């Protein structure tokens, strides 16, 4: 089968599939992340929350891989969702804004853990489940300290 034929067939099948047949995972990650709006991170940090920030682009393959791992880890360890505030910053919208530049974010697919005025951890383009789990564990540990 030629690539073009495959892509056309894939698109047709996707469009023909009823929405109810899509896996829940397709929307699960976005439901656990607050969408960034100006001042949201500072507001949550000001309340004493530990914040996990995901600099994400919808077209980014690395971001999609991170999304999958984060969703799996949240399902495996409920404490992540119970104790940590997850905020997604849309790279295409906010890359030149202070929310990105003030923290020296080099690219999309950057993950941060923040508490108060401190950055507790950062991953750039990491998709390893072990590395992301370590970052999330750092966030949970910061809640109790």
C-alpha positions in Angstrom: 0.0 0.0 0.0 1.3 3.4 -0.9 1.8 6.0 1.9 -0.7 8.3 0.3 -3.4 5.6 0.2 -2.6 4.6 3.7 -3.0 8.2 5.0 -6.3 8.7 3.1 -7.7 5.4 4.4 -6.6 6.3 8.0 -8.2 9.7 7.8 -11.4 8.2 6.4 -11.6 5.6 9.2 -10.9 8.2 11.8 -13.6 10.5 10.5 -16.1 7.7 10.2 -15.5 6.4 13.7 -18.1 7.6 16.2 -16.7 9.8 19.0 -17.8 7.3 21.7 -15.5 4.7 20.3 -12.4 6.8 21.0 -10.3 5.6 24.0 -10.6 7.6 27.2 -6.9 8.1 27.2 -7.2 10.5 24.3 -8.8 13.1 26.6 -7.6 11.9 30.0 -4.4 13.9 30.0 -6.0 17.2 29.3 -8.6 16.7 32.0 -5.9 16.5 34.7 -4.2 19.7 33.6 -5.4 23.2 34.2 -5.0 25.4 31.1 -2.6 28.2 31.8 -4.0 31.7 32.0 -2.0 34.8 33.1 -1.3 34.7 36.8 -2.5 31.1 37.4 0.9 29.7 38.4 1.6 32.5 40.8 -1.9 32.3 42.2 -1.5 28.5 42.9 2.0 28.9 44.3 0.8 31.8 46.5 -1.8 29.3 48.0 1.1 27.1 49.0 0.5 24.5 46.3 3.2 22.5 44.5 2.8 23.1 40.8 3.8 20.8 37.9 4.1 22.9 34.8 4.0 21.3 31.4 5.2 23.5 28.4 3.3 21.7 25.7 2.6 22.0 22.0 -0.3 20.0 20.4 1.9 19.1 17.4 4.9 18.0 19.4 5.7 14.3 19.4 7.8 14.5 22.5 5.0 16.3 24.3 2.6 13.5 23.3 5.0 10.9 24.6 5.3 12.8 27.9 1.5 13.2 28.1 1.1 9.4 27.8 3.6 8.8 30.6 2.2 11.5 32.9 -1.3 10.0 32.4 -0.1 6.5 33.2 1.7 7.7 36.3 -1.3 9.6 37.5 -3.4 6.5 37.2 -0.9 4.4 39.0 -0.3 6.9 41.8 -3.4 8.8 42.9 -1.2 11.0 45.3 0.1 12.9 42.2 -3.4 14.2 41.4 -4.4 14.6 45.1 -1.3 16.6 46.1 0.1 18.4 43.0 -1.5 21.0 40.8 -0.9 20.3 37.1 -0.8 23.3 34.7 -0.3 23.1 31.0 1.2 26.1 29.2 0.5 26.1 25.5 3.9 26.7 23.8 2.5 28.2 20.7 0.6 30.8 22.7 3.0 31.6 25.5 6.6 30.9 24.3 7.5 34.6 24.1 5.6 35.5 27.4 7.2 36.0 30.8 5.7 32.7 32.0 8.2 31.1 29.7 11.1 33.6 29.3 11.4 34.4 33.1 12.0 30.7 33.8 14.4 30.3 30.9 12.3 27.6 29.2 14.4 26.4 26.2 11.7 24.6 24.3 8.3 22.9 24.4 8.3 19.5 26.2 9.8 21.1 29.3 8.4 20.0 32.6 8.9 21.9 35.9 8.0 21.4 39.5 7.7 24.6 41.5 7.0 25.4 45.1 6.9 29.0 46.4 9.8 30.8 44.7 11.8 27.7 44.1 12.2 25.4 41.1 12.5 21.9 42.6 13.1 20.1 39.3 13.1 20.3 35.5 13.1 17.9 32.6 13.7 19.0 29.0 12.4 16.7 26.3 12.6 13.7 28.6 10.1 10.9 28.0 11.5 8.2 30.3 8.9 7.0 32.7 11.5 6.7 35.4 12.6 10.3 35.0 9.1 11.7 34.9 8.2 9.6 38.0 11.2 10.9 39.8 10.1 14.5 39.0 6.5 13.7 40.2 7.9 12.1 43.4 9.9 15.3 44.0 6.6 17.2 43.8 4.8 15.0 46.2 7.7 15.0 48.6 7.6 18.8 48.5 4.0 18.9 49.6 4.8 17.2 52.9 8.0 19.2 53.6 
